Amino acid sequence: MTSITGLYVALAERIAARLGSPRVRALHLPPAAEAKLAEFCALELEDGSIGFSYVLLGAAEPLLRERPGTGALAGMEAAALARGYAGSDPAARALGFAAINALSQQLFARSGWVPSGAGDSLGEIDPKSGEHIGMIGFFPPLVPRVSEAGARLTVLELRPELAGEHENYRVTLDPAGLASCEKVVSTCTVLLNDTLDAVLAACSNARHFAIVGPTAGCVPDPLFSRGVDSIGGRRVLDADGFRDAFCRGEKWGGYAGKYVIARRDYPGVDWLLDRLG
C-alpha cells in the first residue's frame, strides 16, 4: 500500500501543475510568546490561498522560527515545499503539509467548489446519548460537545501525564482502548507523525471516522481511500484580517470559516481538476 505521504505529495504535484505552478507569498507564524495561539503555521500563496499546519510535533516550531523571516520562502513553488512532507525533518514535513493544504484551498476556489459549512468542529460525528466516542489527540474544546450529548469519551494520547480517568472522559495511551468506539474524531497529528494507518486499524469497529482541525485543509481523496468518512477544516475568508490577527498572536477564528467534507458528498479531485478547463 502506498504511504499516505507519498499519495499526498504526488497529488500536490498534480494539482500544482494544473494550477500553473503556484508560488509562495509568505510563511506566517504567531509570536512565540503567544503559546496558546502558536500551534499552527500558515503558508500563503501568491493568490492569497492559505494552508495551515500543526507545528508542535517534534522540533518543527523552533526550526521554523530559525528561518530568516516570513518572506524567506517567497517565490518558491508550492509543489517543491510539498515534497518535504515525505521526508523526516519535522519542519519540512509541517511546511510540506501546509503547502498541500494551500494548494487544495486554491483548487477549491479556482474550481468554484465550496465545501459545506460546519456548525461545530466534530466532523459530522454527531455524538448521541449512550454512544462511545473516541478522540485521537486531546482537543479540549470538543469535550463539552460530547459530554453534553450524554456520550462516553475515550481519548488516545501520546503524553503519559494525561493518562487516567477525568471528569467526563478517560485518557489512554493504548490504541486498543478505542476498539469499542462507535465513532472516532481525530486531530491532524496522525497526518504528521505517520500514525494514520495504525489508528484506523485500532478503530476498525467504528462506523464513522473523522479528521478535524485547521491542518485538515487538504483535498481528502487519499484519506477517503483509507476509510476516513469526513474531514473538518478551516478556510480563510478574510485574508487581510486573518493575516493581521494571526501574526499579532490574536484570535483569528472570526476571519475563517469551518467546513466539513463528507465522503458521500465529495465530487473527487478529478472532478475539481476538470472544472479548471
C-alpha positions as CSV (number, residue, x, y, z in Angstrom):
1,M,0.0,0.0,0.0
2,T,1.4,3.4,-1.0
3,S,2.1,5.6,2.1
4,I,-0.2,8.5,2.8
5,T,2.7,10.9,2.5
6,G,3.5,9.5,-1.0
7,L,-0.1,9.8,-2.1
8,Y,-0.3,13.4,-0.9
9,V,3.0,14.6,-2.5
10,A,2.0,13.1,-5.8
11,L,-1.4,14.6,-5.6
12,A,0.0,18.0,-4.7
13,E,2.4,17.9,-7.7
14,R,-0.6,17.0,-10.0
15,I,-2.7,19.9,-8.6
16,A,0.1,22.4,-8.8
17,A,0.8,21.5,-12.4
18,R,-2.9,22.1,-13.3
19,L,-2.9,25.4,-11.4
20,G,0.1,26.8,-13.2
21,S,2.8,26.0,-10.5
22,P,1.6,28.4,-7.7
23,R,4.3,30.1,-5.7
24,V,4.6,31.1,-2.1
25,R,4.0,34.7,-0.9
26,A,5.0,34.2,2.7
27,L,5.1,31.9,5.8
28,H,3.2,33.3,8.8
29,L,3.9,32.4,12.4
30,P,2.3,33.9,15.6
31,P,4.6,35.5,18.1
32,A,6.5,32.8,20.1
33,A,5.2,34.3,23.4
34,E,1.6,33.5,22.4
35,A,1.9,29.8,23.2
36,K,-1.8,29.1,23.2
37,L,-2.2,30.5,19.7
38,A,1.1,29.3,18.3
39,E,0.1,25.8,17.4
40,F,-0.1,26.4,13.7
41,C,1.8,28.0,10.9
42,A,0.0,29.5,7.9
43,L,1.5,29.3,4.4
44,E,0.2,31.9,2.0
45,L,0.4,31.6,-1.8
46,E,0.6,34.5,-4.2
47,D,-3.1,34.4,-4.9
48,G,-4.0,34.7,-1.2
49,S,-4.8,31.0,-0.6
50,I,-3.7,29.9,2.9
51,G,-2.9,26.5,4.2
52,F,-2.3,25.6,7.8
53,S,-0.1,23.0,9.5
54,Y,0.3,22.0,13.2
55,V,3.8,22.8,14.4
56,L,4.1,21.4,17.9
57,L,5.3,18.0,16.9
58,G,9.0,17.3,17.4
59,A,11.2,20.4,16.8
60,A,9.0,21.8,14.0
61,E,8.2,25.1,15.6
62,P,11.7,26.2,16.7
63,L,13.2,25.0,13.4
64,L,10.6,27.2,11.6
65,R,11.4,30.2,13.8
66,E,15.1,29.9,12.9
67,R,14.3,30.8,9.3
68,P,15.5,34.3,8.3
69,G,11.9,35.8,8.1
70,T,8.4,35.1,6.9
71,G,9.3,36.2,3.4
72,A,12.3,33.8,3.1
73,L,10.1,31.3,1.2
74,A,8.7,33.9,-1.2
75,G,8.7,32.9,-4.8
76,M,9.2,29.2,-4.1
77,E,7.0,26.8,-5.9
78,A,4.4,25.3,-3.5
79,A,4.9,21.8,-5.0
80,A,8.6,22.0,-4.1
81,L,7.7,22.6,-0.4
82,A,5.0,19.9,-0.5
83,R,7.7,17.3,-1.2
84,G,9.1,18.0,2.2
85,Y,6.1,16.2,3.7
86,A,7.6,12.9,2.6
87,G,10.8,13.5,4.4
88,S,11.9,13.1,8.1
89,D,12.6,16.7,9.0
90,P,9.7,17.9,11.2
91,A,9.8,21.5,10.0
92,A,9.9,20.4,6.3
93,R,7.0,18.0,7.0
94,A,4.9,20.7,8.6
95,L,5.7,23.1,5.8
96,G,5.0,20.4,3.2
97,F,1.5,19.7,4.5
98,A,0.8,23.5,4.8
99,A,1.7,23.7,1.1
100,I,-0.6,20.7,0.3
101,N,-3.4,22.5,2.1
102,A,-2.7,25.8,0.4
103,L,-2.8,24.1,-3.0
104,S,-6.0,22.4,-2.0
105,Q,-7.6,25.6,-1.0
106,Q,-6.6,27.3,-4.3
107,L,-8.1,24.3,-6.2
108,F,-11.4,24.6,-4.3
109,A,-11.6,28.3,-5.1
110,R,-10.5,28.0,-8.7
111,S,-12.9,25.2,-9.5
112,G,-15.7,27.1,-7.9
113,W,-16.4,24.4,-5.3
114,V,-17.3,25.4,-1.8
115,P,-17.3,22.7,1.0
116,S,-20.4,22.6,3.2
117,G,-20.3,24.8,6.3
118,A,-20.0,23.2,9.7
119,G,-21.7,24.2,12.9
120,D,-19.1,22.6,15.1
121,S,-15.6,21.0,14.9
122,L,-16.6,17.4,15.2
123,G,-16.5,16.5,11.5
124,E,-20.1,15.2,11.4
125,I,-19.7,12.5,14.1
126,D,-22.9,13.9,15.8
127,P,-22.5,12.2,19.3
128,K,-25.6,10.6,20.8
129,S,-26.6,9.6,24.3
130,G,-25.1,6.3,25.2
131,E,-22.5,6.2,22.4
132,H,-18.8,5.5,22.9
133,I,-16.9,8.3,21.2
134,G,-13.2,8.1,20.6
135,M,-10.8,11.0,20.3
136,I,-7.3,10.8,18.9
137,G,-5.2,13.6,20.3
138,F,-6.6,15.6,23.2
139,F,-8.6,18.5,21.9
140,P,-10.3,20.1,25.0
141,P,-12.8,22.3,23.1
142,L,-14.5,19.2,21.7
143,V,-15.0,17.6,25.2
144,P,-18.1,19.6,26.2
145,R,-20.0,18.8,23.0
146,V,-19.5,15.1,23.6
147,S,-20.4,15.2,27.3
148,E,-23.5,17.4,26.7
149,A,-24.8,14.7,24.3
150,G,-24.6,12.1,27.0
151,A,-21.9,10.1,25.2
152,R,-18.9,8.4,26.8
153,L,-15.5,9.7,25.7
154,T,-12.1,7.9,25.4
155,V,-9.1,9.9,24.4
156,L,-6.0,8.3,22.9
157,E,-2.9,10.4,23.8
158,L,0.9,10.2,23.5
159,R,1.5,12.2,26.7
160,P,1.7,9.9,29.7
161,E,1.0,12.7,32.1
162,L,-2.6,12.9,30.8
163,A,-3.5,9.3,31.2
164,G,-6.2,8.2,33.6
165,E,-9.8,9.0,34.5
166,H,-11.0,12.6,34.3
167,E,-14.4,14.3,34.6
168,N,-16.4,13.3,31.6
169,Y,-13.7,11.4,29.8
170,R,-10.9,8.9,30.1
171,V,-7.4,9.2,28.6
172,T,-5.5,6.1,27.5
173,L,-2.1,5.5,25.9
174,D,-3.2,2.2,24.3
175,P,-4.9,2.3,20.9
176,A,-6.8,-0.8,21.9
177,G,-8.9,1.4,24.2
178,L,-10.7,2.7,21.0
179,A,-11.8,-0.8,19.8
180,S,-15.3,-0.4,21.2
181,C,-15.9,3.2,19.9
182,E,-18.8,3.6,17.5
183,K,-17.5,7.0,16.3
184,V,-14.0,8.5,16.3
185,V,-12.7,12.0,15.8
186,S,-9.0,12.6,15.3
187,T,-6.9,15.6,15.2
188,C,-4.5,16.0,12.3
189,T,-1.4,14.9,14.2
190,V,-2.0,11.5,12.7
191,L,-1.1,13.0,9.3
192,L,2.1,14.4,10.6
193,N,3.5,11.6,12.7
194,D,2.7,8.7,10.3
195,T,0.2,7.0,12.6
196,L,-2.9,7.2,10.4
197,D,-2.9,3.6,9.3
198,A,-2.3,2.3,12.8
199,V,-5.1,4.3,14.4
200,L,-7.5,3.4,11.6
201,A,-6.7,-0.3,12.3
202,A,-7.3,0.2,16.0
203,C,-10.7,1.8,15.2
204,S,-11.9,-0.8,12.7
205,N,-15.2,-1.2,14.6
206,A,-16.1,2.5,14.3
207,R,-18.9,3.3,11.8
208,H,-17.6,6.9,11.4
209,F,-14.1,8.2,11.5
210,A,-13.5,12.0,11.1
211,I,-10.3,14.0,11.0
212,V,-10.6,17.6,12.0
213,G,-8.7,20.8,12.7
214,P,-7.1,23.6,10.7
215,T,-4.5,21.2,9.3
216,A,-7.3,19.2,7.6
217,G,-7.5,21.7,4.8
218,C,-6.4,19.2,2.1
219,V,-8.2,17.5,-0.7
220,P,-9.5,14.4,1.1
221,D,-9.1,11.7,-1.6
222,P,-6.2,9.8,0.0
223,L,-7.9,9.9,3.3
224,F,-11.3,8.7,1.9
225,S,-9.4,5.8,0.1
226,R,-8.1,4.7,3.5
227,G,-11.6,4.6,5.1
228,V,-11.9,8.1,6.6
229,D,-15.6,9.2,6.4
230,S,-15.3,13.0,6.8
231,I,-12.8,15.8,7.4
232,G,-13.5,19.1,9.1
233,G,-11.2,22.0,8.1
234,R,-10.9,25.8,8.0
235,R,-10.8,28.2,5.1
236,V,-9.7,31.8,5.4
237,L,-12.5,34.2,4.3
238,D,-10.7,37.5,5.0
239,A,-7.0,37.1,4.2
240,D,-6.1,40.7,5.3
241,G,-7.9,40.4,8.6
242,F,-6.6,36.9,9.2
243,R,-3.0,37.8,8.5
244,D,-3.1,40.8,10.8
245,A,-4.6,38.9,13.7
246,F,-2.6,35.7,13.2
247,C,0.8,37.5,13.1
248,R,-0.1,39.5,16.2
249,G,-1.0,36.4,18.1
250,E,-4.6,37.3,18.4
251,K,-7.7,35.1,17.9
252,W,-8.3,34.6,14.2
253,G,-11.3,32.3,14.0
254,G,-13.6,35.2,13.0
255,Y,-11.7,35.5,9.7
256,A,-12.0,31.8,8.8
257,G,-15.0,29.5,8.3
258,K,-15.3,25.9,9.5
259,Y,-16.4,23.4,6.9
260,V,-16.9,19.7,6.6
261,I,-16.3,17.4,3.6
262,A,-18.2,14.1,3.8
263,R,-17.1,11.2,1.6
264,R,-20.7,10.7,0.4
265,D,-20.9,14.3,-0.9
266,Y,-17.4,14.9,-2.2
267,P,-17.1,15.1,-6.1
268,G,-13.5,14.0,-6.1
269,V,-10.2,15.6,-7.2
270,D,-10.6,14.6,-10.8
271,W,-13.9,16.5,-11.0
272,L,-12.3,19.5,-9.4
273,L,-9.4,19.5,-11.8
274,D,-11.8,19.0,-14.8
275,R,-13.5,22.2,-13.7
276,L,-10.3,24.2,-14.3
277,G,-10.8,23.6,-18.0
